[in-house]
Amino acid sequence: MPLSHTPLDRLPIRRLTADDLQACADLSEDRGWLREEHKWGLLLAAGTGYGIDDPSGQGLITACVVMSYGPGLGAIGMVLVAERHARQGVGRRLMRHVLDESGDTPLSLYATSNGQPLYEQLGFVETGRSEMLRGHFTGTEPAPERGVRPATAEDLQHVLRLDREIFGVDRTHLLTRLPAFADHLRVAEQDDEITGFAALWPNMDTHVIGPLIARDPATAQALVGSLAAASDRPLRTDVDNRHTALLTWLKANGLEQIATTSIMVRSVPELPGDWTRRFAPLTVAAG
């Protein structure tokens, strides 16, 4: 049977590569998302993409990316279905394929209200909520004084060690790409010990702050303040809503909530690591 006549539930699912970046960006745009080509480039390089081609040659019908952190965790993101094929079970089929491929590996994702019912049917449970904030940083409420400086190559191993302690799994393959991916990378230091780090990376007309890892809310604020001073764009970040002190401070400095998402996990009771020091992800697509 020619592919053009093949039912949607029989079309082959394939691995995506860097050559699919434009098709992924087109799919994002088709669903009313930003194209986010810079972010797609990172995700396709550091993660594993899955997709189904449209037999008519109109790009991708559906796509997603899985960021693997070894046997301890995999993060699913960028789950998209073309508008012309929405509500036909394509997203469910792709997700079932990802679950089969992942085996017993615990999985996490950030879900919108539209996607959450499907993920619940597939065994994901909500463990928290996250707020997406956006706006021009005003600096009205100054950041606490902390030893924040630009990161150097010598800091990398210390950053990786701190991240593994706080995030709970090894993200070396992702974080080592930060110096090339981000416009600015900062570390906080006290008594010759790195107590936090954060990156500022370009995404369309905004700068995104993430990851944001810090010893305490004051250190997180200091890192944000340092990065904000380096940008003339609107800032965007996603913050676990349990971090009320940081959220209050960000909103006092001009950022506003533009969306909320559910933090969901499967095959594990909650995300590994220490949420009290994990303030914002690199991107919700990578966990």
C-alpha positions in Angstrom: 0.0 0.0 0.0 1.4 3.4 -0.9 2.3 5.5 2.1 -0.1 8.2 0.9 -3.0 5.7 1.5 -1.6 4.3 4.8 -3.8 4.9 7.9 -2.2 7.2 10.5 -1.8 4.4 12.9 0.3 2.4 10.4 2.7 5.2 9.3 6.3 4.5 10.4 7.8 6.3 13.4 11.4 7.2 12.9 14.3 8.8 14.8 14.8 12.5 14.0 18.2 14.1 13.3 19.7 17.5 13.1 18.6 17.6 9.4 15.0 17.7 10.8 15.4 21.0 12.6 13.5 23.1 10.1 10.7 20.5 9.9 10.4 20.6 13.7 10.3 24.4 13.7 7.6 24.3 11.0 5.6 21.9 13.1 5.9 24.2 16.1 4.7 27.1 14.0 1.8 25.1 12.7 0.5 24.7 16.2 0.9 28.3 17.1 4.1 27.9 19.0 7.3 29.9 18.4 9.7 28.3 15.9 12.5 28.1 18.6 15.1 26.8 16.2 18.0 27.5 18.6 16.3 25.3 21.2 15.3 22.6 18.7 19.0 22.4 17.7 20.1 21.7 21.2 17.4 19.1 21.9 18.0 17.2 18.7 21.8 17.2 19.3 21.6 16.2 23.0 18.4 14.1 23.0 16.6 11.6 20.9 13.8 12.9 18.6 10.9 10.8 17.2 8.6 11.7 14.5 6.2 10.6 11.7 6.5 12.0 8.2 3.5 13.3 6.3 3.2 11.0 3.3 2.0 14.0 1.3 5.4 15.6 1.8 4.1 18.4 4.1 6.7 17.9 6.7 6.1 16.1 10.0 2.8 14.9 11.3 4.0 14.7 14.8 7.3 14.9 16.8 8.8 14.8 20.3 12.2 14.7 22.0 13.4 12.5 24.8 16.3 13.7 26.9 18.0 10.6 28.5 19.8 10.9 31.8 20.7 7.2 32.0 18.6 4.6 33.8 17.5 7.1 36.4 15.4 9.5 34.3 14.2 10.5 30.9 12.5 13.8 30.1 9.9 14.1 27.3 9.3 17.4 25.6 8.1 19.2 22.5 5.2 16.8 21.9 3.5 18.2 18.9 0.9 17.1 16.4 0.1 19.0 13.2 -3.2 20.9 13.3 -4.5 19.0 10.3 -4.0 15.7 12.1 -5.0 16.8 15.6 -7.4 14.7 17.7 -6.9 11.5 15.6 -4.8 9.5 18.1 -1.4 10.4 16.5 0.0 12.0 19.7 -1.1 9.0 21.7 0.6 6.6 19.3 3.8 8.5 19.4 3.8 8.6 23.2 3.1 4.9 23.4 6.1 4.3 21.1 8.3 6.5 23.4 7.1 4.6 26.5 8.0 1.2 24.8 11.4 2.5 23.8 12.1 3.8 27.3 11.3 0.5 29.0 11.6 0.7 32.8 13.3 4.1 32.8 11.4 6.7 34.9 10.0 9.6 32.8 9.1 13.2 33.5 7.4 15.9 31.5 5.8 19.3 31.8 2.2 19.2 30.7 -0.2 21.8 29.5 -3.9 21.5 30.5 -4.6 20.2 27.0 -2.0 17.4 27.2 -2.5 16.4 30.8 -5.5 14.1 30.4 -3.6 12.0 27.8 -0.5 11.7 30.0 -2.6 10.7 32.9 -4.1 7.9 30.8 -0.6 6.8 30.0 0.4 6.5 33.7 1.9 9.9 34.5 0.9 11.6 37.7 1.2 15.2 38.7 3.8 16.0 41.4 3.9 19.8 41.2 3.2 22.9 39.2 5.4 25.4 37.4 4.9 29.0 36.4 6.2 30.5 33.1 7.1 34.1 33.6 8.0 36.8 31.0 8.8 40.4 31.0 11.4 43.2 31.1 13.4 43.0 34.3 13.2 46.3 36.1 15.6 45.8 39.0 13.1 47.6 41.2 13.8 45.1 44.0 17.6 44.7 44.0 19.2 41.2 44.2 21.0 40.3 47.4 24.8 40.7 47.3 26.4 37.4 46.5 29.6 36.5 44.7 28.3 36.1 41.2 30.7 36.1 38.2 31.0 34.7 34.7 31.8 31.0 34.5 35.2 29.9 33.3 36.4 26.6 31.8 37.9 25.7 35.2 34.4 25.9 36.8 32.9 23.1 34.6 33.7 20.1 36.8 32.5 21.9 39.9 29.2 22.9 38.1 28.7 19.3 36.9 29.3 17.9 40.4 26.9 20.4 42.0 24.3 19.8 39.3 24.4 16.0 39.8 23.9 16.4 43.5 20.9 18.7 43.1 19.3 17.4 39.9 19.8 13.8 41.0 21.1 12.4 37.8 24.0 13.1 35.5 23.4 15.8 32.9 27.0 16.1 31.6 26.0 15.5 28.0 23.6 18.4 28.2 25.4 20.9 30.4 28.7 20.7 28.6 26.8 22.3 25.6 25.9 25.3 27.7 28.9 27.5 26.9 28.2 27.3 23.2 24.4 27.4 23.5 24.0 30.2 26.0 24.9 33.9 25.6 25.9 34.1 29.3 26.8 31.5 32.0 27.2 32.6 35.6 28.3 31.0 38.8 27.8 32.0 42.4 30.7 31.5 44.7 31.2 31.7 48.5 34.4 30.8 50.3 35.9 29.4 47.1 32.9 27.0 46.7 30.4 27.2 43.8 27.0 27.5 45.4 24.9 27.9 42.2 24.9 28.5 38.5 22.6 29.8 35.8 22.5 30.4 32.0 20.9 33.0 29.8 20.1 31.8 26.3 18.5 33.3 23.3 15.0 32.2 22.2 13.4 34.3 19.4 13.0 37.8 20.8 13.5 36.8 24.5 16.3 35.6 26.7 15.5 32.5 28.7 17.0 32.0 32.2 17.7 28.3 32.8 18.9 26.2 34.3 18.9 28.0 37.6 20.5 26.0 40.4 21.3 27.6 43.7 22.0 27.1 47.4 19.0 29.2 48.5 16.5 31.8 47.1 18.9 34.7 47.7 21.6 33.1 45.6 19.0 32.4 42.9 18.0 36.0 42.9 21.6 37.1 42.7 22.2 34.9 39.6 19.1 36.2 37.9 20.0 39.8 38.7 23.5 39.3 37.1 22.1 37.7 34.0 19.3 40.3 33.7 21.9 43.1 33.7 23.5 41.5 30.6 20.3 41.5 28.5 18.1 44.2 26.9 15.5 41.6 25.8 12.4 40.5 27.7 13.3 37.6 30.1 11.5 34.3 30.3 11.8 31.5 32.8 9.9 28.6 34.4 9.9 28.4 38.2 8.5 25.6 40.4 5.6 27.3 42.2 6.9 26.1 45.6 9.6 28.7 45.2 7.3 31.5 46.4 10.1 33.9 47.5 11.7 33.8 44.0 8.4 34.2 42.3 7.4 37.1 44.4 10.7 38.8 43.7 10.6 38.2 39.9 7.0 39.6 39.7 8.1 42.7 41.7 10.8 43.2 39.1 8.4 43.2 36.1 8.0 39.6 35.1 4.4 38.3 34.8 2.9 34.8 34.7 1.9 33.9 31.2 1.2 30.2 31.6 1.3 27.3 34.1 2.2 23.7 33.6 1.9 20.5 35.5 5.1 18.6 36.4 4.4 15.0 35.8 6.3 11.7 36.4 5.9 8.1 35.5 7.3 5.0 37.2 8.8 7.1 40.1 7.0 8.9 43.0 8.7 12.2 42.3 11.6 13.8 40.5 15.0 12.8 41.8 17.3 15.3 43.5 16.6 18.3 45.7 13.8 20.5 44.5 14.6 23.2 47.2 17.8 24.1 45.2 16.4 23.4 41.7 14.7 26.7 40.8 14.3 26.5 37.0 15.0 24.0 34.2 17.2 24.7 31.3 13.9 24.3 29.4 10.8 22.4 30.3 11.4 20.2 27.2 14.6 18.8 28.9 13.3 18.5 32.4 
